[in-house]
C-alpha cells in the first residue's frame, strides 16, 4: 500500500472544488469508497438515527499504517495520486484526499486500523478536526473501523436541514446500492437501530446479486455484451424485460471503469428504448458496465465524482442503443411490443397510411444496426435530442395539438360538447374517440381514469366512508429495502386508504383488504411507496399516487366502458386535467382538420 502524503499546490489547484458532506449518505459514500480502494471484501455499516447519531463502518481491507494515521486527516492527504498527470489516469474511487478531513471537521470520529505488517492496531480520536489522542489498540485482524458520532455537532444549521430517518435512510440506500451491484464478491451488511436491512453474501454471479439487491426475478433480466479489443472498449449490460415496469427511474445504473457515474445522454438513450416497449410513465431497469482507456474519461469535474466527461460520448451512446435494442429484441415477447400498429388479420404494412410508414422508416431509432458499424458511421445528436423525447412514427406536435389548445378553449363549451359526444372508436388502445357535432374529441383513457379515481378517493377519504373489501387470501408483495422502510411509516395511511397490511417476513408484506375503487392491489401499493414519505393525513398525495393504478394505456375499452368513463368524467370537479397536470380531453374542430388537409 502506498504511503499517504500531502499533494503539492500545483496538483491541488487542478482538483475540482472541495468535498461536500451534507448528509449521512455523503459520509457513507466516502467511507465505502475508501474500504473498496483498500481491497476490502467485507464491509459492515451500522447506523443509529439514520447516521445522525452514529455511523460505524468496518472493513477487512489493507488497513492504515501507524505513521499515516494523523496525516490522513489533513486536507489533500492521499496515497492514490502524486502528480497532476495522475488525474488523467485514475484507477481508484477516491483520489482527492479530502473525505476524512471534511468528516473529521464536523463530527466526533474514532478510527482504528491495522495493517498486515503490524502486530496490533492503533486508534486515533478527533473531535471537530482536533486530535484528542493516538494510542495502541488491539485489533484481531487487518482492516479499519471508523466510528462517527454527533455528525454536524458544530454546524447546527446544516444539521437542521436533515430530513426524517426514513428519507435519510433512503438516501443512504440509494448511495450504497450501486457499490453492492459493482462489487458482487464483497459481503455487505447494513443495520439500522440494530435491525439488519441488508445482508448480501459474496457471489461471483452478478445477475444473482442484482436480482437480490433490487428485488427482481432473474428470469426477467437480459444480459448482453460488446467488445472492441483494438480500442480497449468493453461493455456489459443487464436489462429488464417488458415484465419490469417501475414507476420511477430508481433502478438505472451506469458504471464506467469501476465507478458509479451519471450521464444524461446515456440515460436518455436507454429510456428512449424502453419507451418503445413499456407503458407510459413506467421505466425499466438497466445496469451498464463500461470499460474505457483511463485517459478517455475525466472524473475530476465534480466534487462528488458522479458526473464524468467521456471522450466521444455520442459514439458510445450509439453503441449502447444498438446493443440494447438487439438484446431486447431477442425475447419474442418484445417483438410485438416494438410494432407501432396492431393490424387485423390479413392486413399488412401496405395498409398503413403512407405518411405514417414513410416517417416510421426515416426514424433511425427503430433500425437495429450492427454495433461495429457505428464506429465507422456514427449519427450525430443535437441538444434538442437530449431535451425532448422524440415522437415516434413521425407524429408532430402540430398534428396532435390543435392551434386552439385546451388551455385557450372555453371549458364550458367543451364540457357541453362532451355531454353530447358519441363514442366512435379507440386509437391504439390509448385514446377514446368521440364525435360531437362538428368536433372530434380525444380522451386519454388513462388520464381520465386517474382523474375519476382521484376525486372519488379524495371524496370518500375525507368523508370517512371509503368502501373496503376483504380479500379471500392476502396479496403478498415483496418489497425492496427502501419500499419496506417507507411502508413502515405509511402503513397507517395505507390502512386509511383501504389497504390493511401486515409484515409477512423480513422483505414481504401481506395486504388483507383493498378499496373497491382500486382493483390492482400490488400496483397501487407500489405506486404509493414509490417516492418520498407522504405527510400524515395528506389524502391528496396518497390518492394521487394510488390513482396511477387506474385503467392503463393499452387496456382496450368496449363501447359501454368508454361511455361509462365519459359519464364519470363529466361528474368530476376538473374533468379536463389529470391529477398530475396532463390534459385529458383534446378537441379537433372541423376547421382545424380542413386546414391539415389543405381544404378550404
N, C-alpha and C positions, 0 to 999 in steps of 0.2 A: 504493500500500500504506500502511495506517495506521501511525502511529508506535507503538512499544512504550512502555508506561507502567505504573507500579505502580498497582494497583487501590486505591481508598480503603478504609479499615477497614469502613465500613458495607456495602460490597459483599462484601468477603472473608468477613464473618460470615454471609452468606447462601449461600455456596458450600458444597456438600456436602463431607464430610470429605476430607482430603488424598489426593493421588495415591499409589498403592501400586505400587512397582516390585518385583515378587517373583521375576521370571524374565526371560530374554532376550525372550520373546514380548511382555512388557509394554512393554519399551523399543521394540521394532519397531512396535508398535501406535501409540505416541505419535509416533514419527518419521514413519511413513507418513501419519498424520493431518495432521501439520504440512506435509508435502510436498503433499498434496492441497489443503489450505487455501491453500497458496501457488500454486495453479493449475498444478502440475506435470503434464505428460503423459508423462514418462519417469521411472520410479523403479527404481533398481537397488539390490539388497541383497546384500552379500557377508558371509559368516559363516565363522568358524573355531571349531571345537569347539561347534557349535550356539549360537554367540553368547557363550559363556563367556569365550573368549579374545579374540574380535574381532567387532564389529558395525560394518559400514560401510554407510551409506545415502547415495546420491547422487540428486539430483533436478535438474530444469531449471526450477524454479519462479521466483517473483519475487525470491528472494534476501532477504538481511537487510542493512540499511544499516550502515555502519561504526559510527555513533554508537549503534546499538542492540545491538551485539554483547555488550557487558558487561551491559546491562540484562536481556537475555533469560534470563540465568542467575540472576536474582533471583526470589525467591518472589512469586507473584501478579503477575508482569510479563507483560502480554499486549497485543496490538493488536486483539483481537477483540471485546471489550466495554469499556464505560466506566462504566456505572452499573447499579444494581440492576434497573432496568426492562429492560435488555438481556437479563437472564436468562430473560425470557418471550418473547423474540423472537430466538432463536439460529439463525444460518444457517451456522455453521462447525462443524467436527468438534471442535475444541478451543476452550476459552474460559477455562480457569481460570488459566493461566499458571504451572503447577506442574511440567510434564513435564520440561523441560530442567533446572530447579533440582533436581528429585529424582534425575535420572540423573547429573548432574554431581557430586552429593554422594557417590556410591558407585562412581565409576569414574574412569578417565583418559580425558578427552574432548578431542578436537580438532575444531573447527568452522571450515570455510572457506566463505565466501559472497561473492556479487557480485550487485548489482542492475543493471538496465539503465542507471541514471543514472551508474554508476561506470565508470571506465576500467579498473580492475583490482579484484581482490578483496582480502579481509582474512582473517586467520586468528587465532583465539583458542584458547588451550590452557589447560585447567584440570585439576587433579587433586584429588579429594576435595573439590570445591567451591571450591578456592583457585586463583586465576588465576596461571598460570605466565608467559604472555606474550601480547601482542596486537601483530601486525605485518602489514605488507602481504603479500599472497600473489597470485601470478599465476594467475588463473583464466581459462580461454579463453572461457567462456560464463556466462550468468546462471544462478543456482541455488545450491544449498547441498550441501556434502559434510560428513558427520558421521562421525567415526571414534571408536568407543568400545572401549577396551581394559580388560582386568582388571576386569570387572564384579564388584561386591561385594568388591573387594580389601580394603576396610577394614571389612567386615561378614562375617567368616568364618562366623558361624552361619547367615546366610542363604545363603551360597554352599554350605554343607554340604548344604542341603536340595534343591539342584538335582538333577534326575534324569539318566538316561543321555542321550547325544546323540540317540538315536532318539526318546525321549519328548519332549525339549525341541524337536526339530525338528517333531514332530507338533503341538505346541502353537503353534509359530510359523506353521505352515501353516494351522492352524485359525483363528488370528487374522487372517492375511493374506488368506485365500480370500474372505471377504465383500467386502473392498475391491476385489479384482480383478473380482468379479461386478458390483459397483456402478459401476465405472469402466471400461467396456469400451474407451473411446477412449484409455486410458492404457496405455503399454507398461510391463509389469512384468517384471523379471528377478531371479531369486533363485539364488545359488550358495552351495554349502557345501563346504568343503575344496577349492575351485577346480573343483567339479563343478556344472554347471548343472542345477538342479532345476525351475525354471520359466523359461519364456521366452515370454511372451504378447505377441503383436503387437497393436497397436491395431486396433480394429474398430468399426464402427457397428452391427454385428449382435450384439445382446445374447444372442440364442439361441446363436449360434456360440461366444461367449465362455463361456457357461455349460456348453455341451457339451464344450468343450476343457478347462476347468479341472477339471470334475468327472468327466470320462471317461464322458460319456453320449452316446447316439445322438440326434441332433436329431429323428429320426422319433418318438422316444419322449417328446418334450416337447410339452405343450399350452400354448398361450397364451390368456389371456383378459384383459379389462379392464372397468373400471366407472368412470363419471364422473358427478358431480353438480355441475356448474359453479356453480350458485347457492349451494352451500355450500362451494365450494373444496375438494372432495374428489375425489381421483383415485387409482385402484387399478389396478395391472398385476400379473398373476400368471403365473408359469411353473410348470407342474405336470407331474410324470411320470405316464405312463400305467401300466397294470397290469403292463407288462413290466419295470419298475424295482422291484426288491424288495431293499431294503437291510437288513442285519442290525442297523443302528444308525440313530439319528436324526442322523447326521452330515452329511446333505445337506438341511438345512432352514434357511432363511434368511428373516429379516424385516428390511425397511428402511423406516424412516419418516423422511420429509424428508431423504433422502440420508444416513441414519445407520444402521449395523447395530445392531439392538436385539434384546432378548428380551421376550417377552410370554407368560406361562404360559397365559393364557386363549386367546390366538390359536393358539398351538401345539397346545393341547388340542383345539380345534375342528377344526383341519386334520387332526390324526391320527385323530380320530373318523371323518372322511370316509374316510380311507384304510383304516380298519378294515373298512369295508363291502366293499372290493374286493380287499384283499391277504390273503395267508395270515397266520395268527397269527405274531407276533414278527418281522414284516417291516415295513419302513417305506418310504414314498415320498419323493421329492424335491419340495420347493417353494421358490420364491423369490418373496416378496411385496413389492412396491414400493408404498408408500402415501405420498401427499402430502396433508398436512392444513395448515390455518392454523397458523402457528408458535405462536400463543397457546393452542392446544388440546393441546399436548404439552409435558411437563416433563421435560427430560433432566438436571436438576440434583438428582437424588435418590440417586445412587450414584456413588462415585469413578470407576468405570470408564466411566460414561455409557452402559452397555449396557442397563440397566434404565430404562424410561421409564414415565411416567404419562400416559395418554391420556384426555381428556375423553370420556365416554360410550363406553367400550370395549365394552360389551355390544352396542351398536348396530353397532359396527364388526365384531365377531365374527359377528353375524347376516348382515351383508352378505357377508363373506368366505365364510361357509359356503354361502350361496345361490349366489354366483357360481362357487365351486369345484365344487359339485355339478352345475351346469348345464354347465360346461366339460368335466368328466369324463364326463358322460352323453352328450356329443356323439359319443364314439367308440363304435361299435357293439359293440366287443369288451367294453365295460364294462357294457352293459345287462344282460347275463345275470348278470354278477358282482354286480349290485345286488339281484338277486332272492334272497330268503331261502330259497326252496324250489326244488327241481328236481322237476317234475311229469312223470309218464308221459304218453305221447300220449293225447289225448282228455280229460285232466283239466283242471280249471280252479281258479281261486282258491276257488270254492264248495266244492271238495272238502277244503279245509284246515279243521281243527277251528276252531270259532267262537272259542274262547278265544284262539287264536293270531292269527287275522285281525283280531279286534277290537283287540287290543293293538298289532298292527302299525300299524293306521290311526291309533291315538292318538299314536304316536311322531312328533312333528313333524320329527324329524331326517331322515325319509325323504321328506318332501314338498319338491319343488323349487319355490321361490317366486320371484316377480319381485323382484329386489333393491330396486327403487324402493319396493315396498310396505313394506319393512322400516323405512323412515323414519317411516311413519305408524303401524305396528304392530310393535313390537319385543318379542320374547319375553324374559322375564327368566330369569336363570340364578342359581342359588344356589351357595354354596360347595361343596355336595356335587357339583354338576355338574363342578367342576374337580378334585375329589379322586378320584373313582372313575369308571372307564369305564362308560358307560351300557350296560345289557344290552339288545341288540336283540330285537325280536319279543316283548316282554313277558315274557321269561324272568326269573324271580326266583331269588334265592339259595335260598329255601326249596324251590323245585321241584327244583333240580339238586343240592343238597347236603342229604342227609337229616340228621335230628337227631343220630343216632349216626354222626358223620362218621369219616373214615379214621383220624384221629389217635386216636380213642377206641376204635376197633374192636380186637378181638383178632385180630392179624395171622395167628396160626396158624389160626384158624377161617376167615379169609378165604382163606388160601392153600389150605386143604382144599377150600373151595368152588370156587376157581379150577381146582384139579386135576380136579374132576368137571364143570366147566362145559361147556355145549354151545352152539356158535355159532348164533345165530338171525337175525342181520342187521346192517346198518350204519345209522348215523344221520348224515345229511349228510356222508358220506364223511370223518367226523372221529372218530366213536366206534364201537367194536365192541360189539355187544350179545351177552351170553352169559347163558344160563339155567342156574341151579344150584339144584336143589331148589326152595325157595320164595323164592329171591332172584333179582333181576336185577342182573347185573354190567355196568358200563360201563367200557370200557377206552379211554383216549385213545391212539389208534394212533400218533401222532407221539411222545408222551411215552414210550410203551412202546418204540418203535424206538430212541429216544435212549438209554434205559437199556441195552437189549440191545447196541447198538453200542458204547457207552461201556465197558461191562465187558469186552467182547471185545477192544477196542483196548488197554485197560489190561493185560489178562492177557497178550496176545501181545507188547506192547511191553516189559513187564517181563521176559518170558522171552527176548526177542530172536528170536522165531520168527514174526514177522508175515509173512503170505503176501502177496507183491507180484507184480503182473503188469505186463509191459511193454506199452505202448500201441503199436499199429501205426503211428500217426503222433502226434507230440506235440500236446497240447492247448495252444493259445496263449491266454493270459489277459492282457488289457490292464489294467494296474493304475493306480490314482491315485498321485500322488506319495507320499502317506502310506503307502499299501499297499506301494509299492515299497521305501521305506525300511525298513519292518518286515520285508519278505521278505528283504532283505539280511542282517538279523540272525537271521532264523528259518530260513533255507534248510537249515541242517544239521539242525535239529529236524524240519523237513518231510521231509527225506530219511529220518530215523529212523522217521517215521510211514508211510513208503512212497511219499512224493511226491518223486521225484527231479526236480529242476528246474534250469533254467539261464536266463541272461539271453538274450532273443531280440533285443531292441533297447532303446532308452532307456526305454520305457514298457511293455514286454511281456515276460512270462516264458513259457518252454516247459516243460510238465510231461511227463515221459517215462515215468513209472511211477505206479501207484496201488495202494493196499492193496485186496485183494479184498473187504474188508468194506464199503468205500465205493464207490458207483457214480457219483455226480455229482461229477466231479473239480473243476470250477470252483466249485461251491457250497461244497464242503468247504474248498478253499484260501482262498476269500474269507472264510469263517467264521473260519478260523484267523488271518487277517490283519485281523480286524475290530476289534481293540482294542489295548490297551497291550501292550508286549513281554512275552512269556512268559519266565519264568526258565528257563535251560538245564536240561534233563532233567526239567522239570515235566510229566511224562507226563499227569497228571490234567487239567491245564489245557488241554493240546493236544487230548486226547481229548474233553474237554467241549465245546470249540468245534467240533471236526470232526464230532461226532455230530449236530450240528444239521442236517446234510445228509441225515439218515435219512429214512424214509418220512414224508411230509408230510400235514397235514390237506388233504383234497381228493383224495388218492390213493385210488382205490377198490380195496379188497382183496376177493378172492373167498373162498369158504368155506375152501379149502385154505390160502391165505395167512394168513387170520385164525387158523386153528387152529395153524399153524406159529408165528405170533407168540406165541400163548398158551403154547405149549410152551417156546419160547425164554425167555420172560419168567419162567417158573417155575424156570429154571436160574440166574437172576440172584441175587446175594447180597442185593440190595434190590429186589424186584420191584414195590414199591408207590410209589416216589418217583423221579422223573426226575433226571438229574444236576444240574438247575438248581433243584430243590426243589419242583416241582409234583407233585400226586398223579397216579398212573397209573390206579388202579382205584377205582371208587366203587360201593358196594353199595346197592341199593334193596330192602329186605325187603318181604314181602307185607304185614306190619303197617303199614309206612310208606305204601305205596301205598293201602291201605284208608283210612288217615287222610286222605289227599289227596282221596279221592273220597267222604269222609264216610260210609264204610261201617263197620259195627260188627262 
